[in-house]
Amino acid sequence: MEGELKPMDAEQLREYGHRMVDFVADYYKTIEDHPVLSQVEPGYLRKLLPDSAPDKPESFENVLSDVKTKIIPGVTHWQSPNYFAYFPSNSSTAGFLGEMLSACFNIVGFSWITSPAATELEMIVLDWFAKMLKLPDFFLSTGQGGGVIQGTASEAVLVVLLAARDIFLRKLGKGFLEKLVVYASDQTHSALQKACQIAGIHPENVKALKTDSSTNYGLSPDLLSKEICHDIANGLVPFFACASVGTTSSTAIDPILELANVTKSYNIWLHVDSAYAGSACVCPEYRHHIDGVEEVDSFNMNAHKWFLTNFDCSLLWVKDRNALIQSLSTNPEFLKNKASQSKSVLDYKDWQIPLGRRFRSLKLWLVLRLYGVENLQAYIRNHIELAIHFEELVSQDMRFEIVAPRTFALVCFRLLLPCGFEDRTNDVNGDLLQAVNSTGKIFISHTVLSGTYVMRFAVGAPLTEERHIDAAWKLIQDQASSLLEKL
């Protein structure tokens, strides 16, 4: 074993760790040299790697060489300054350092006793963040509810859906499962549909209520009220509604307070999914988008999207922690301990689907401390200003139109076609998206709004500057000109 890598040796860790940090730093230094969207074909990696694991140790140099030559070509570079697809997934130096600390301790923090600091730091940073968002006091750990870090917004909506489901089934009986109804707009993330599938909600009882441009694709409270009344009249049991603040397609905003006025009348659990836009709401000028949050049962946002906190770190607050605990708690003999039995501590295993959990609060704690709220607000504002700049560029070219209002840092736009070619507009916009992405210079995505194919330009990568916006727009214009010439 002489000279071989040991399971954990302080000096080897120092040596290899420095080399890995150098590798990561060099990657970020040259990230613009890589095609943003991976250009490989399906199955490329199987042709490059052996059929089985090595019997003998390989050198670290060889492994890093393979990362460069075989792995990186198959990476889509989410941290590239030319990444404008989907929504951002921010990395940062502070987030990276927090991940290193989490890996250092490598705890499995399912209960308080497994590492008291992990549970208590999570409570503290979730309280900090709740205060930054000006959430109601019942979302604080000192209230009847509290906050918890989930892996993703998909996990967050699942656990609150299960909690709401079980409240109703305990009251009505398990036989009522087939009558339970869920409501959301047709712009709501597909995570809700998956959560309903897992929770056993009948597909026909998951109501995706239609939206359109008249409400900027926000959910109409009147439509929700009518649907609820109709379902009750037909013997169904409305129990859960999901409002979105910053939908994936267009960052549409559902009117939380008006929807809450409807759901409260029927004791329906109202969850707010603000996975993307929640980060912007730490800025006072955007906080009004979550007005009415004091009337909801749960609220979620992803710090790992737009808040410089490496994936995964999804923040969920609930009004009543007991609703989660009653639905998700288990208490096997091998997990019993004096602190838990005394009810004097929180055990986050009872707030989530898996038992095990990482020390994720460390990276959020480092982000908040090493950047500070003012700098984080400035970071968000800068991206919004860059999106405004892109929106102005689009507006100046009469060949294009803005399809939906820009509220945060997402611009929805499309290419218009000359008279006589209108019926091909959707197809040509799809061709334009493909042409732009196939260059490898930028990466954008699309959606469909009211049957219209729309390109999405989401600003939010940590290294993006105005020059990247300008270059991206020129590329889009050039590719559009080429396509228009072929009509």
FENMOQUI-V25373 format. One record per residue. RES is the residue in one small letter. OMEGA is omega as a letter, one per 40 degrees, with the letter a starting at -180 (999 if undefined). D_CENTER is the distance of its C-alpha to the mean C-alpha in Angstrom with 1 decimal. Layout:
BEGIN
{{RES | OMEGA | D_CENTER} {RES | OMEGA | D_CENTER}}
END
This chain:
BEGIN
{{m | a | 44.0} {e | i | 45.3} {g | i | 42.9} {e | a | 40.1} {l | i | 36.7} {k | a | 36.9} {p | i | 34.2} {m | i | 33.8} {d | a | 36.3} {a | a | 35.7} {e | i | 37.5} {q | i | 36.0} {l | i | 32.5} {r | a | 33.6} {e | a | 34.9} {y | i | 32.1} {g | i | 29.4} {h | a | 31.0} {r | i | 31.2} {m | i | 27.5} {v | i | 26.5} {d | i | 28.9} {f | a | 27.3} {v | i | 23.8} {a | i | 25.3} {d | i | 27.3} {y | a | 24.2} {y | i | 22.5} {k | a | 26.0} {t | a | 26.4} {i | a | 22.9} {e | i | 24.1} {d | a | 26.8} {h | i | 24.6} {p | a | 23.6} {v | i | 20.0} {l | a | 19.6} {s | a | 21.5} {q | a | 24.8} {v | i | 25.9} {e | i | 27.1} {p | i | 25.9} {g | a | 27.7} {y | a | 28.5} {l | a | 27.9} {r | i | 30.1} {k | a | 33.0} {l | a | 32.5} {l | a | 32.1} {p | a | 34.8} {d | a | 34.9} {s | a | 35.0} {a | a | 34.1} {p | i | 36.7} {d | a | 39.5} {k | i | 40.1} {p | i | 37.8} {e | a | 36.8} {s | i | 36.7} {f | i | 33.6} {e | i | 34.8} {n | i | 34.7} {v | i | 31.2} {l | i | 29.9} {s | i | 32.0} {d | i | 30.4} {v | a | 26.9} {k | a | 28.1} {t | a | 30.0} {k | a | 28.2} {i | a | 24.6} {i | i | 23.6} {p | i | 25.0} {g | i | 22.5} {v | i | 19.4} {t | a | 17.3} {h | a | 16.9} {w | a | 13.4} {q | i | 15.0} {s | i | 17.9} {p | i | 18.9} {n | i | 19.4} {y | a | 15.9} {f | a | 15.0} {a | i | 13.2} {y | i | 9.9} {f | a | 7.7} {p | i | 8.4} {s | a | 7.7} {n | i | 10.4} {s | i | 13.3} {s | i | 16.3} {t | i | 19.7} {a | i | 19.0} {g | i | 15.8} {f | i | 18.0} {l | i | 20.8} {g | i | 18.9} {e | i | 18.0} {m | i | 21.7} {l | i | 22.8} {s | i | 20.6} {a | i | 22.2} {c | a | 25.5} {f | i | 25.7} {n | i | 23.9} {i | i | 24.3} {v | a | 23.2} {g | a | 22.6} {f | i | 22.9} {s | a | 25.4} {w | a | 26.8} {i | a | 29.8} {t | i | 28.0} {s | a | 27.1} {p | a | 27.6} {a | a | 25.9} {a | i | 22.5} {t | a | 22.6} {e | i | 24.1} {l | i | 22.0} {e | i | 18.8} {m | a | 20.6} {i | a | 21.7} {v | i | 18.5} {l | i | 16.8} {d | i | 19.9} {w | a | 19.8} {f | i | 16.4} {a | i | 17.5} {k | i | 20.6} {m | i | 18.8} {l | a | 17.1} {k | i | 20.5} {l | a | 19.4} {p | a | 22.4} {d | a | 24.4} {f | i | 23.9} {f | i | 20.3} {l | a | 21.9} {s | i | 23.2} {t | i | 26.6} {g | a | 26.2} {q | a | 26.1} {g | i | 22.3} {g | a | 20.0} {g | i | 16.7} {v | i | 15.2} {i | i | 12.5} {q | i | 10.8} {g | a | 9.4} {t | i | 6.2} {a | i | 5.8} {s | i | 8.3} {e | a | 10.6} {a | a | 10.5} {v | i | 11.7} {l | a | 14.1} {v | i | 15.8} {v | i | 16.4} {l | i | 17.7} {l | i | 20.0} {a | i | 21.2} {a | i | 22.0} {r | a | 23.7} {d | i | 25.8} {i | a | 27.0} {f | a | 28.4} {l | i | 29.9} {r | a | 31.6} {k | a | 33.2} {l | a | 34.1} {g | a | 34.4} {k | a | 32.5} {g | a | 34.4} {f | a | 32.3} {l | a | 29.1} {e | a | 30.1} {k | a | 30.4} {l | a | 27.0} {v | i | 25.0} {v | a | 21.4} {y | i | 20.6} {a | i | 17.9} {s | i | 18.1} {d | i | 18.1} {q | a | 15.1} {t | a | 12.9} {h | a | 10.2} {s | i | 12.2} {a | i | 10.6} {l | i | 13.2} {q | i | 15.9} {k | i | 15.3} {a | i | 15.4} {c | i | 18.6} {q | a | 20.0} {i | a | 19.6} {a | i | 21.0} {g | i | 24.0} {i | a | 23.6} {h | a | 25.9} {p | a | 24.3} {e | i | 26.7} {n | i | 25.6} {v | a | 22.0} {k | i | 22.6} {a | a | 20.4} {l | a | 22.3} {k | i | 23.1} {t | i | 22.1} {d | a | 23.7} {s | a | 24.3} {s | i | 26.6} {t | a | 23.8} {n | i | 21.4} {y | i | 19.6} {g | a | 19.1} {l | i | 20.4} {s | i | 24.1} {p | i | 25.2} {d | i | 28.6} {l | i | 27.3} {l | a | 25.4} {s | i | 28.6} {k | a | 30.8} {e | i | 28.7} {i | a | 28.8} {c | i | 32.6} {h | a | 33.2} {d | i | 31.5} {i | i | 33.4} {a | i | 36.6} {n | i | 35.9} {g | i | 35.6} {l | a | 31.9} {v | i | 29.9} {p | a | 26.8} {f | a | 24.6} {f | i | 20.9} {a | i | 19.1} {c | i | 15.5} {a | a | 15.1} {s | i | 12.4} {v | a | 12.2} {g | a | 10.8} {t | a | 10.7} {t | a | 9.5} {s | a | 13.2} {s | a | 14.6} {t | i | 12.7} {a | a | 15.3} {i | i | 15.8} {d | a | 17.4} {p | a | 20.3} {i | a | 19.4} {l | a | 23.0} {e | i | 24.8} {l | i | 22.7} {a | i | 23.3} {n | i | 27.0} {v | a | 27.0} {t | a | 25.1} {k | a | 27.1} {s | a | 30.3} {y | a | 29.5} {n | i | 27.8} {i | i | 24.6} {w | i | 21.5} {l | i | 19.1} {h | i | 15.4} {v | i | 13.1} {d | i | 9.5} {s | a | 8.6} {a | a | 4.8} {y | a | 5.8} {a | a | 9.5} {g | i | 9.9} {s | a | 10.5} {a | a | 13.3} {c | i | 14.8} {v | i | 16.3} {c | a | 18.6} {p | a | 21.5} {e | i | 21.8} {y | a | 18.4} {r | a | 18.6} {h | a | 20.5} {h | i | 17.6} {i | i | 16.9} {d | a | 20.7} {g | a | 21.6} {v | i | 19.0} {e | a | 22.2} {e | a | 23.0} {v | a | 19.9} {d | i | 19.6} {s | a | 16.0} {f | a | 13.2} {n | i | 9.5} {m | a | 7.2} {n | i | 4.9} {a | a | 7.8} {h | i | 6.7} {k | a | 5.3} {w | a | 8.6} {f | i | 10.7} {l | a | 12.5} {t | a | 11.4} {n | i | 11.3} {f | e | 9.0} {d | a | 8.7} {c | a | 8.7} {s | a | 7.1} {l | i | 9.9} {l | i | 11.8} {w | i | 15.2} {v | a | 17.9} {k | a | 21.2} {d | a | 23.3} {r | a | 22.5} {n | i | 25.4} {a | i | 23.7} {l | a | 21.2} {i | a | 24.0} {q | a | 26.4} {s | a | 24.1} {l | a | 22.8} {s | i | 25.5} {t | a | 28.0} {n | i | 30.9} {p | a | 32.7} {e | a | 35.7} {f | i | 34.4} {l | a | 31.6} {k | i | 33.9} {n | a | 34.8} {k | a | 36.6} {a | a | 33.6} {s | a | 31.6} {q | a | 34.7} {s | a | 35.6} {k | a | 32.4} {s | a | 32.3} {v | i | 28.9} {l | i | 25.3} {d | a | 24.4} {y | i | 20.7} {k | a | 21.5} {d | i | 22.3} {w | a | 18.9} {q | a | 16.9} {i | a | 17.7} {p | i | 19.0} {l | a | 21.8} {g | i | 20.8} {r | a | 18.2} {r | i | 17.9} {f | a | 18.8} {r | a | 15.3} {s | i | 16.5} {l | a | 18.7} {k | i | 16.3} {l | i | 14.9} {w | i | 18.7} {l | i | 19.7} {v | a | 17.2} {l | a | 18.6} {r | a | 22.1} {l | i | 22.4} {y | a | 21.0} {g | a | 21.7} {v | a | 20.3} {e | i | 22.4} {n | i | 21.3} {l | i | 17.6} {q | i | 18.4} {a | i | 20.4} {y | i | 17.7} {i | a | 15.5} {r | i | 18.8} {n | i | 19.8} {h | i | 16.9} {i | i | 17.7} {e | i | 21.4} {l | i | 20.8} {a | i | 19.1} {i | i | 22.2} {h | i | 24.4} {f | i | 23.0} {e | i | 23.4} {e | i | 27.0} {l | i | 27.7} {v | a | 26.8} {s | a | 28.8} {q | i | 31.8} {d | a | 32.1} {m | i | 33.7} {r | a | 32.7} {f | i | 29.0} {e | i | 27.5} {i | a | 24.4} {v | a | 23.2} {a | a | 21.0} {p | i | 21.0} {r | i | 18.9} {t | a | 17.4} {f | a | 15.0} {a | i | 14.7} {l | i | 14.4} {v | i | 17.9} {c | a | 18.8} {f | i | 22.3} {r | i | 24.8} {l | i | 28.2} {l | i | 31.2} {l | a | 34.2} {p | i | 37.9} {c | i | 40.0} {g | a | 40.8} {f | a | 37.6} {e | a | 35.2} {d | i | 34.8} {r | a | 33.3} {t | a | 30.6} {n | a | 27.6} {d | a | 29.0} {v | i | 29.8} {n | i | 26.3} {g | i | 25.0} {d | i | 27.7} {l | i | 26.7} {l | a | 23.1} {q | a | 24.6} {a | a | 27.2} {v | a | 24.9} {n | a | 22.5} {s | i | 25.6} {t | a | 26.9} {g | a | 24.3} {k | i | 24.4} {i | i | 21.1} {f | i | 18.2} {i | a | 17.1} {s | a | 15.8} {h | i | 17.1} {t | i | 16.9} {v | i | 19.8} {l | a | 20.7} {s | i | 24.0} {g | a | 25.1} {t | i | 24.6} {y | a | 22.9} {v | i | 20.9} {m | a | 19.6} {r | i | 16.3} {f | a | 16.5} {a | i | 13.4} {v | i | 14.6} {g | i | 12.7} {a | a | 14.0} {p | a | 15.9} {l | a | 19.2} {t | i | 19.3} {e | a | 22.6} {e | a | 24.6} {r | i | 26.6} {h | i | 23.6} {i | a | 23.0} {d | a | 26.7} {a | i | 27.0} {a | a | 24.2} {w | i | 25.9} {k | i | 29.2} {l | i | 28.0} {i | i | 26.7} {q | a | 30.0} {d | i | 32.1} {q | i | 30.5} {a | i | 30.9} {s | i | 34.5} {s | i | 35.2} {l | a | 33.9} {l | i | 35.8} {e | a | 39.0} {k | a | 38.8} {l | 999 | 38.8}}
END
